[in-house]
Amino acid sequence: MIGRFAPSTTGEAHPGTLLSALLVWLDARAQRGRALLRLEDLDPARTRAAWSEQMIEALAWLGLDWDAVTIQSGERGAHEAALDQLADAGRLYPCACSRAARTRPAPDGGFAYDNTCRDRPLPDWRASSEPLRVKLPADRIELVDDNGVDLSQTPALDMGDPIVRRRDGAIAYQLAVVVDDAAQDVTSIVRGADLLASTPRQIHLQHALGLPTPSYLHVPVAIDASGEKLSKQTHARALPDDPLPALVDAWRFLEQPPLDAATLSEFWSRAIAAWSPARLPPVKMLPAPRSAYHV
């Protein structure tokens, strides 16, 4: 079993980061598997090398160790090879549509793309200055994840063809995550409920590229008092001076068995033994402990 924690390095680690890392790490260690850390830094306008370093230090301070640490931007060659493969199959096309043209609601709470530009030619994707999308098949994905969540969807209709390379030349998340998971032999993905609607599109991309499909476990996402996902943008607190109370808070948020621990090492050893995915609360956005954000 190989799991991975893949945070975006667009700010400092905060309690929402803690919760996600705890889930991935515990699930891997409880199964005697490998836990990988992948720092996602594809957005040149929002990521900083200093935040990557801070993320590594913060996770180590929490007592989390990783079997490998990678930087996503270092995989550009593999991402471009995937674009070549999609182009050779006639599945890439340039998109001239603006966000304002998208008005049909999508399952993720945003707006679906109507595949308007599908017939536009693309002689050379490297020479294009427009965003690039990939044509998805009309097939329906039938899938229930490991938490019993029905992810079934017809992505081409419900979400529309995803962008795989942005206007600024950056590789888009939907493509990069699929390529990187396969390159690292990831077998199990544990991630937040905010990514539920992305999973069927990523499975179609896996099929298009001839890559394996890992298992998926979607988990509750912590939100603040106004209903927003806990993040730096929503004023999440920095990590506290003492990690143990924050870890205990996160453990309770996940509705895991009662656990007493006086030290960090004691917490982790007992948490690994007690970890029970079957006890996780319903997969939705749930209010975080009040200690996790400013009010």
Sequence and secondary structure as in RCSB ss.txt:
>XXXX:A:sequence
MIGRFAPSTTGEAHPGTLLSALLVWLDARAQRGRALLRLEDLDPARTRAAWSEQMIEALAWLGLDWDAVTIQSGE
RGAHEAALDQLADAGRLYPCACSRAARTRPAPDGGFAYDNTCRDRPLPDWRASSEPLRVKLPADRIELVDDNGVD
LSQTPALDMGDPIVRRRDGAIAYQLAVVVDDAAQDVTSIVRGADLLASTPRQIHLQHALGLPTPSYLHVPVAIDA
SGEKLSKQTHARALPDDPLPALVDAWRFLEQPPLDAATLSEFWSRAIAAWSPARLPPVKMLPAPRSAYHV
>XXXX:A:secstr
 EEEE  B SS   HHHHHHHHHHHHHHHHTT EEEEEEB   TTT  HHHHHHHHHHHHHTT   SEEEEGGGG
HHHHHHHHHHHHHTT EEE    GGG  EE TTSSEE   TTTT   S GGG  S EEE   S  B  B TTS B
  B HHHHT   EEE TTS B HHHHHHHHHHHTT  EEEEEGGGGGGHHHHHHHHHHHT    EEEEE EEE T
TS BSSGGGTB    S HHHHHHHHHHHTT      SSHHHHHHHHHHH  GGG   SSEEE  GGGB  
